Amino acid sequence: MSQTPNPSGHVGAGMRELISFRIGAQEFCVDIMAIREIRGWTAATALPQSPSFVKGVINLRGAVLPIVDLASRLGFESTQANDRNVIIVAQIGEQVVGLLVDAVSDILTVTDDVIQPTPDVASETAKTFVRGLIAMDGRMISLIGLDRVLPDMELEAA
């Protein structure tokens, strides 16, 4: 079996650790190295003129943390947040952001060859966010690329 280099360098060559979570009936995962913490839902303060997928901001130990409704950002129905929801605090480039999801499911350790490419029949929006699919234990888990969760600043300024 040939192993591809793993740019993040964690776990082992060709291995990735991912954290899986649910949004509705769908299961998604992201690279665990981008995750700073997982916390319970905290009501967010809305910001005027923010994109529809931004729930608002919360105070995280003195820092302002924007909260992104990941369901809305991925094109699903917006989440009606409650005490059962969780916020995944993630580092996306230089920005720290909270991702609102229904629940965190599992920590997965997979080899790169388990990650299947996104099918060509997927919409362009799906291909923007989904970096691959993992079939595991009768579940289909979409690997999300966090680099596309926040809009490009040049597009926002236009």
Summary of the structure (lengths in Angstrom):
residues: 158
radius of gyration: 15.9
end to end distance: 47.2
largest distance: 52.5
contacts: 429
relative contact order: 0.21
helix: 15%
strand: 47%
